[in-house]
Amino acid sequence: MRQSSITIDIPSDLLLALNSDEVELKQNIKISLAIHLYQQEKLTIGKSAQLAGLSRLEFDKLLANNKIPISLLGIKDIENDVNKLL
């Protein structure tokens, strides 16, 4: 799969303040972005997991640990799905 890179300039003293190295900060940013895009319904849960560099199960656990619903379906969506099956 082809990948693109995005460069973000971060002051070096920020890494010191976060007590983090570049690799760890990069992973944390990718995970935060994946969660945000999932919550905004911009990406599916599978694509969000891919962006975060996690398996689907790992991403599901991450969401659960942060009290973020794994499904974004509302009651109406579920009722509509049930009615389609009847």
C-alpha positions as CSV (number, residue, x, y, z in Angstrom):
1,M,0.0,0.0,0.0
2,R,1.3,3.4,-0.9
3,Q,1.8,5.9,2.0
4,S,2.1,9.6,2.2
5,S,4.0,11.6,4.8
6,I,3.1,14.8,6.5
7,T,5.7,16.8,8.3
8,I,4.8,18.8,11.4
9,D,7.3,21.1,13.0
10,I,7.4,20.8,16.8
11,P,9.7,22.8,19.0
12,S,12.4,20.5,20.6
13,D,11.6,21.8,24.0
14,L,8.1,20.4,23.6
15,L,9.5,16.9,23.4
16,L,11.4,17.6,26.6
17,A,8.3,18.9,28.3
18,L,6.3,15.8,27.2
19,N,9.2,13.6,28.3
20,S,8.8,11.8,24.9
21,D,10.9,10.9,21.9
22,E,9.9,11.5,18.3
23,V,8.8,8.0,17.7
24,E,6.5,7.9,20.8
25,L,5.1,11.3,20.0
26,K,4.4,10.3,16.4
27,Q,2.5,7.2,17.5
28,N,0.5,9.2,20.1
29,I,-0.4,11.8,17.4
30,K,-1.5,9.1,15.0
31,I,-3.7,7.4,17.7
32,S,-5.2,10.7,18.8
33,L,-6.0,11.6,15.1
34,A,-7.5,8.2,14.5
35,I,-9.8,8.5,17.5
36,H,-10.8,12.0,16.6
37,L,-11.6,11.1,13.0
38,Y,-13.5,8.1,14.1
39,Q,-15.6,10.1,16.6
40,Q,-16.3,12.7,13.9
41,E,-17.4,9.8,11.6
42,K,-14.8,10.8,9.0
43,L,-13.2,7.3,9.1
44,T,-14.7,3.9,9.8
45,I,-13.4,2.0,12.8
46,G,-11.3,-0.2,10.5
47,K,-9.6,2.7,8.7
48,S,-9.1,4.5,12.1
49,A,-7.3,1.4,13.4
50,Q,-5.2,1.3,10.3
51,L,-4.3,5.0,10.8
52,A,-3.4,4.4,14.4
53,G,-1.2,1.5,13.3
54,L,-3.2,-0.9,15.5
55,S,-5.2,-4.1,14.8
56,R,-8.9,-3.7,14.9
57,L,-9.1,-5.5,18.2
58,E,-6.4,-3.3,19.7
59,F,-8.2,-0.2,18.5
60,D,-11.5,-1.5,19.9
61,K,-9.8,-2.0,23.3
62,L,-8.3,1.5,23.1
63,L,-11.8,3.0,22.5
64,A,-13.3,1.0,25.3
65,N,-10.5,2.0,27.7
66,N,-11.3,5.6,26.8
67,K,-15.1,5.1,27.2
68,I,-15.6,5.8,23.5
69,P,-18.4,3.7,21.9
70,I,-17.3,1.1,19.4
71,S,-20.5,1.6,17.5
72,L,-21.8,5.0,16.5
73,L,-25.2,3.6,15.5
74,G,-28.1,5.4,17.1
75,I,-31.4,3.8,18.3
76,K,-33.1,4.8,15.0
77,D,-30.3,3.2,13.0
78,I,-30.7,-0.1,14.9
79,E,-34.5,0.0,14.6
80,N,-34.2,0.5,10.9
81,D,-31.8,-2.4,10.6
82,V,-34.1,-4.7,12.6
83,N,-37.1,-3.7,10.5
84,K,-35.3,-4.5,7.3
85,L,-34.7,-8.0,8.7
86,L,-38.4,-8.6,9.5
